[in-house]
Structure formats: structure tokens, C-alpha cells
Amino acid sequence: MNPWHWLIIGALLLCVPALVIFLNNKPDQLTLQFVLEQLLQSLYLGQAGFISLAVLFIGQEFTGSSLRTSFLTCPNRLIFIICKLAIVLCMEIVLLVAVISLCILIAQGYYNIN
């Protein structure tokens, strides 16, 4: 993987949970609605990182003329694009689960949830 991929993944895992915690005041009473709002906020704060990651992943085909080789190995371009999008989707789902899990763990520590 490209070093930029690792940089964006690290930035997502470090910045999104911190932003979710520090953008809101600590509530007097912790409710389910507040926790769900925090999770949704972590989703839309991470969208820029997910988009950047997808663009880098798809754009790496244009470096070093590897797009020509990819199309020679898979002449059906529709299948090629579907496979490429499926890989990006799987990678981003794993990253999304990691970001949400990290947000939950940090929120548990910050709000003293047992």
C-alpha cells in the first residue's frame, strides 16, 4: 500500500475520536440519544478521510502505467470497476468499524461509562 494510505488511516484513527470528544460539552446525564449522536458525528467527521482513501486507492492505477496491465488481465471493464469498488468498500468498512470502536472506547474513558 501507498504510504499516503497509512497516513490517512492513522489520521482517521487519531483525529476523529478526538474531534468527537472535544467538539461537544460533557453532558450532565449520559443518554442513549447522546451516544448515538456521538457515533453519527464520528461517521460524518470521517467522511473526508474515507473519500481521500478511496481516491488514492483508485488513483494508484494511473501511476506507473499499471492501468493498462490491469485492463489486459481483466478485459471486461465493468467487472474490473465492480471489483475495485468492492475492495474499496471492504477496506472502508473495516476502517469504519475501527474508528467507531475507537470512538466508543475513548468515550467510555472520557465519560466514565462502565
C-alpha positions as CSV (number, residue, x, y, z in Angstrom):
1,M,0.0,0.0,0.0
2,N,1.0,3.6,-0.6
3,P,2.4,5.5,2.4
4,W,-0.3,8.0,1.9
5,H,-2.9,5.3,2.7
6,W,-1.3,4.7,6.0
7,L,-1.1,8.4,6.8
8,I,-4.8,8.8,6.1
9,I,-5.8,5.7,8.1
10,G,-3.6,7.0,11.0
11,A,-5.2,10.4,10.8
12,L,-8.7,9.0,10.8
13,L,-7.9,6.8,13.8
14,L,-6.3,9.7,15.8
15,C,-8.3,12.7,14.8
16,V,-11.9,11.6,14.5
17,P,-12.3,10.3,18.1
18,A,-10.6,13.4,19.5
19,L,-12.8,15.7,17.5
20,V,-15.9,13.8,18.6
21,I,-15.0,14.2,22.2
22,F,-13.8,17.8,22.2
23,L,-16.5,19.3,19.9
24,N,-19.2,18.6,22.5
25,N,-19.7,19.6,26.1
26,K,-19.7,16.8,28.7
27,P,-23.4,16.2,29.4
28,D,-24.9,16.1,32.9
29,Q,-26.6,12.9,32.2
30,L,-25.5,10.3,29.6
31,T,-28.4,9.2,27.5
32,L,-28.7,6.8,24.5
33,Q,-29.5,9.7,22.3
34,F,-26.3,11.5,23.1
35,V,-24.2,8.3,22.5
36,L,-25.9,7.8,19.1
37,E,-25.3,11.5,18.2
38,Q,-21.6,11.0,19.0
39,L,-21.5,7.9,16.8
40,L,-23.2,9.7,13.9
41,Q,-20.9,12.6,14.4
42,S,-17.9,10.3,14.1
43,L,-19.3,9.0,10.8
44,Y,-19.6,12.4,9.1
45,L,-16.3,13.7,10.5
46,G,-14.5,10.7,8.9
47,Q,-16.1,11.1,5.5
48,A,-13.3,13.3,4.2
49,G,-10.7,10.7,5.1
50,F,-12.8,7.9,3.6
51,I,-13.1,9.9,0.3
52,S,-9.4,10.6,0.3
53,L,-8.6,7.0,0.9
54,A,-10.9,5.9,-2.0
55,V,-9.4,8.5,-4.4
56,L,-5.9,7.4,-3.5
57,F,-6.8,3.7,-3.9
58,I,-8.4,4.2,-7.3
59,G,-5.8,6.7,-8.5
60,Q,-2.9,4.4,-7.9
61,E,-3.8,2.6,-11.1
62,F,-2.6,5.7,-13.0
63,T,0.9,5.7,-11.6
64,G,3.4,3.6,-13.4
65,S,1.1,2.6,-16.2
66,S,-0.5,-0.2,-14.2
67,L,-4.0,0.6,-15.6
68,R,-3.0,-0.9,-18.9
69,T,-1.8,-4.1,-17.3
70,S,-5.0,-4.3,-15.2
71,F,-7.2,-4.0,-18.2
72,L,-5.1,-6.6,-20.1
73,T,-5.6,-9.1,-17.2
74,C,-9.4,-8.3,-17.0
75,P,-10.7,-7.2,-20.3
76,N,-14.3,-6.7,-19.0
77,R,-14.1,-3.2,-17.6
78,L,-17.4,-3.4,-15.7
79,I,-16.2,-6.4,-13.7
80,F,-12.9,-4.6,-13.1
81,I,-14.7,-1.5,-11.8
82,I,-17.0,-3.6,-9.6
83,C,-14.1,-5.5,-8.1
84,K,-12.2,-2.2,-7.5
85,L,-15.3,-0.7,-5.7
86,A,-15.8,-3.9,-3.7
87,I,-12.3,-3.8,-2.5
88,V,-12.6,-0.1,-1.5
89,L,-15.9,-0.8,0.2
90,C,-14.5,-3.7,2.2
91,M,-11.4,-1.7,3.2
92,E,-13.5,1.3,4.3
93,I,-16.0,-0.9,6.3
94,V,-13.1,-2.3,8.3
95,L,-11.7,1.2,8.8
96,L,-15.2,2.5,9.8
97,V,-15.6,-0.3,12.4
98,A,-12.2,0.6,13.8
99,V,-13.0,4.3,14.0
100,I,-16.3,3.7,15.7
101,S,-14.8,1.2,18.1
102,L,-12.1,3.7,19.0
103,C,-14.7,6.4,19.5
104,I,-16.7,4.2,21.8
105,L,-13.6,3.2,23.8
106,I,-12.5,6.8,24.2
107,A,-16.0,8.0,25.1
108,Q,-16.1,5.2,27.8
109,G,-12.9,6.5,29.3
110,Y,-13.8,10.2,29.0
111,Y,-17.4,10.0,30.3
112,N,-16.6,7.3,32.9
113,I,-19.0,4.7,31.4
114,N,-18.8,1.2,32.9
